[in-house]
Amino acid sequence: MKAARISILPMALAIFMATPAEAHIRQGEASGFLSGLAHPVSGLDHIIAMVAVGLWGAQLGAPAIWLLPVTFPMVMAFGGFLGLIGIPLPGVEIGIALSGVLLGAVVLLELKAPLYLAAALVGIFGLYHGHAHGAELPPGEDGLLYSLGFVLATGALHAAGIAIGTVHRWTWGRAALRLAGAGISIGGLSFLVAAL
Amino acid sequence: MRPPIRLAAVLALLPGIASAHLVSTGFGPVTDGAYHFALSPEQFLPMAAFALLAGLRGPAHARRIIFVLPLAWLAMVLSGLAIPAGFGAIAFLLTGGLLAANIKLTPAQIAIAAIVVGAISGGTYGAEDASLLSSLGSAFTIFVLLALVSSAVLPLRGGWQVIAVRVLGSWTAATGLLLVGWAVHSRS
């Protein structure tokens, strides 16, 4: 186990220290990755919903805390896929705003929903968020690196929510999470008013 | 400071400009091939995901894939059978999906999957660069990549570390799904 730890840490750092491959013939890759990375964090409506998913997962505990981060990126990517191939999804902006309202509300209420219900709720909203991202893709970007950046940023937001949600083990943390849920819900409501 | 942290800190202070992707390193075609593969994320990411899956399943699985996959990849490249680059998304979907679901494949099944992944990746890579020596360099890099990545997760027996590895699989599959969308989007 110790040997594995020794090898994993330098490997991980070596990945992060990579510098731009300036001499590569293809153009636009770095901007593709950065655009993908920036896209999920470019709108507060997306950020609050994705963080709320992480917070709710932390409140629900196992297995939701690990099932949601495994399934959410895939459902969201499916939404992005639908957006990319041009299949319309009605009321995308309303759906996104509603995700903030409802996900904030379940965090506020600390709702202990069954796993299938939690996964369905998160999945439906993930579809809306993914579709919006897919439909808004900038032209001329590199598909792979854009997608990688997009998925990494989504996962990072989700992980941030889970990390914040770990304060749930303390009494003050539970109260803080519920307060955060209220804030998210209010934020979602403001987006809903704007969308309507 | 503990030795691994010290080593990691030294590594972090060493980055240089990664200008090697000119595929002309000056060290010959084998090295060019090795570098070209190492700087082709569309090639090494699905393979890394597959190595993680094999590593999670155990040493018998990992030993199979570190030989079978590079050979399948090399055979496909040398055969000259080119697959359109857009099909590379299938490798992402397949390896990421298997890893995210943590599918319990037998050693024989994982060897078959390795042939499929190697063939898809080799077919898409062959379209770009099919010279013998550079392909050998790339195949050697694949071997090293698979051995390193699968061995890194071999000691994991459960808990949050396995979940984190599965999350990487879901990210890989999600990337593949978006790539399929990109391919359709670019054609329309």
HADDOCK unambig.tbl for C-alpha pairs under 7 A between the chains (distance, minus, plus):
assign (segid A and resid 1 and name CA) (segid B and resid 155 and name CA) 5.83 0.50 0.50
assign (segid A and resid 4 and name CA) (segid B and resid 152 and name CA) 5.49 0.50 0.50
assign (segid A and resid 6 and name CA) (segid B and resid 4 and name CA) 5.07 0.50 0.50
assign (segid A and resid 7 and name CA) (segid B and resid 152 and name CA) 7.00 0.50 0.50
assign (segid A and resid 8 and name CA) (segid B and resid 152 and name CA) 6.32 0.50 0.50
assign (segid A and resid 9 and name CA) (segid B and resid 4 and name CA) 6.98 0.50 0.50
assign (segid A and resid 9 and name CA) (segid B and resid 8 and name CA) 6.50 0.50 0.50
assign (segid A and resid 10 and name CA) (segid B and resid 7 and name CA) 6.80 0.50 0.50
assign (segid A and resid 10 and name CA) (segid B and resid 8 and name CA) 4.53 0.50 0.50
assign (segid A and resid 10 and name CA) (segid B and resid 11 and name CA) 6.98 0.50 0.50
assign (segid A and resid 13 and name CA) (segid B and resid 8 and name CA) 6.48 0.50 0.50
assign (segid A and resid 13 and name CA) (segid B and resid 12 and name CA) 6.48 0.50 0.50
assign (segid A and resid 14 and name CA) (segid B and resid 11 and name CA) 6.76 0.50 0.50
assign (segid A and resid 14 and name CA) (segid B and resid 12 and name CA) 6.81 0.50 0.50
assign (segid A and resid 17 and name CA) (segid B and resid 12 and name CA) 6.13 0.50 0.50
assign (segid A and resid 17 and name CA) (segid B and resid 15 and name CA) 6.21 0.50 0.50
assign (segid A and resid 18 and name CA) (segid B and resid 15 and name CA) 6.75 0.50 0.50
assign (segid A and resid 19 and name CA) (segid B and resid 15 and name CA) 6.95 0.50 0.50
assign (segid A and resid 19 and name CA) (segid B and resid 16 and name CA) 6.86 0.50 0.50
assign (segid A and resid 19 and name CA) (segid B and resid 17 and name CA) 5.80 0.50 0.50
assign (segid A and resid 19 and name CA) (segid B and resid 18 and name CA) 5.75 0.50 0.50
assign (segid A and resid 20 and name CA) (segid B and resid 17 and name CA) 6.87 0.50 0.50
assign (segid A and resid 20 and name CA) (segid B and resid 18 and name CA) 6.07 0.50 0.50
assign (segid A and resid 21 and name CA) (segid B and resid 18 and name CA) 4.83 0.50 0.50
assign (segid A and resid 21 and name CA) (segid B and resid 19 and name CA) 5.37 0.50 0.50
assign (segid A and resid 21 and name CA) (segid B and resid 21 and name CA) 6.32 0.50 0.50
assign (segid A and resid 22 and name CA) (segid B and resid 18 and name CA) 6.87 0.50 0.50
assign (segid A and resid 22 and name CA) (segid B and resid 19 and name CA) 5.70 0.50 0.50
assign (segid A and resid 23 and name CA) (segid B and resid 19 and name CA) 5.05 0.50 0.50
assign (segid A and resid 23 and name CA) (segid B and resid 21 and name CA) 5.91 0.50 0.50
assign (segid A and resid 23 and name CA) (segid B and resid 22 and name CA) 5.34 0.50 0.50
assign (segid A and resid 24 and name CA) (segid B and resid 21 and name CA) 5.07 0.50 0.50
assign (segid A and resid 24 and name CA) (segid B and resid 22 and name CA) 5.35 0.50 0.50
assign (segid A and resid 66 and name CA) (segid B and resid 163 and name CA) 6.54 0.50 0.50
assign (segid A and resid 69 and name CA) (segid B and resid 167 and name CA) 6.54 0.50 0.50
assign (segid A and resid 70 and name CA) (segid B and resid 100 and name CA) 6.70 0.50 0.50
assign (segid A and resid 70 and name CA) (segid B and resid 166 and name CA) 6.84 0.50 0.50
assign (segid A and resid 70 and name CA) (segid B and resid 167 and name CA) 4.92 0.50 0.50
assign (segid A and resid 70 and name CA) (segid B and resid 170 and name CA) 5.58 0.50 0.50
assign (segid A and resid 71 and name CA) (segid B and resid 170 and name CA) 6.96 0.50 0.50
assign (segid A and resid 73 and name CA) (segid B and resid 170 and name CA) 6.60 0.50 0.50
assign (segid A and resid 73 and name CA) (segid B and resid 171 and name CA) 6.29 0.50 0.50
assign (segid A and resid 73 and name CA) (segid B and resid 174 and name CA) 6.03 0.50 0.50
assign (segid A and resid 74 and name CA) (segid B and resid 170 and name CA) 6.13 0.50 0.50
assign (segid A and resid 74 and name CA) (segid B and resid 173 and name CA) 6.78 0.50 0.50
assign (segid A and resid 74 and name CA) (segid B and resid 174 and name CA) 4.71 0.50 0.50
assign (segid A and resid 77 and name CA) (segid B and resid 174 and name CA) 5.11 0.50 0.50
assign (segid A and resid 77 and name CA) (segid B and resid 177 and name CA) 6.16 0.50 0.50
assign (segid A and resid 77 and name CA) (segid B and resid 178 and name CA) 5.87 0.50 0.50
assign (segid A and resid 78 and name CA) (segid B and resid 177 and name CA) 6.46 0.50 0.50
assign (segid A and resid 80 and name CA) (segid B and resid 178 and name CA) 6.41 0.50 0.50
assign (segid A and resid 81 and name CA) (segid B and resid 177 and name CA) 6.33 0.50 0.50
assign (segid A and resid 81 and name CA) (segid B and resid 178 and name CA) 5.29 0.50 0.50
assign (segid A and resid 81 and name CA) (segid B and resid 181 and name CA) 4.60 0.50 0.50
assign (segid A and resid 84 and name CA) (segid B and resid 181 and name CA) 5.20 0.50 0.50
assign (segid A and resid 84 and name CA) (segid B and resid 182 and name CA) 6.42 0.50 0.50
assign (segid A and resid 84 and name CA) (segid B and resid 185 and name CA) 5.64 0.50 0.50
assign (segid A and resid 85 and name CA) (segid B and resid 181 and name CA) 5.67 0.50 0.50
assign (segid A and resid 85 and name CA) (segid B and resid 184 and name CA) 5.92 0.50 0.50
assign (segid A and resid 85 and name CA) (segid B and resid 185 and name CA) 5.33 0.50 0.50
assign (segid A and resid 143 and name CA) (segid B and resid 179 and name CA) 6.24 0.50 0.50
assign (segid A and resid 143 and name CA) (segid B and resid 182 and name CA) 5.99 0.50 0.50
assign (segid A and resid 144 and name CA) (segid B and resid 179 and name CA) 6.32 0.50 0.50
assign (segid A and resid 147 and name CA) (segid B and resid 175 and name CA) 5.46 0.50 0.50
assign (segid A and resid 147 and name CA) (segid B and resid 178 and name CA) 6.21 0.50 0.50
assign (segid A and resid 148 and name CA) (segid B and resid 175 and name CA) 5.97 0.50 0.50
assign (segid A and resid 151 and name CA) (segid B and resid 171 and name CA) 6.11 0.50 0.50
assign (segid A and resid 151 and name CA) (segid B and resid 175 and name CA) 6.65 0.50 0.50
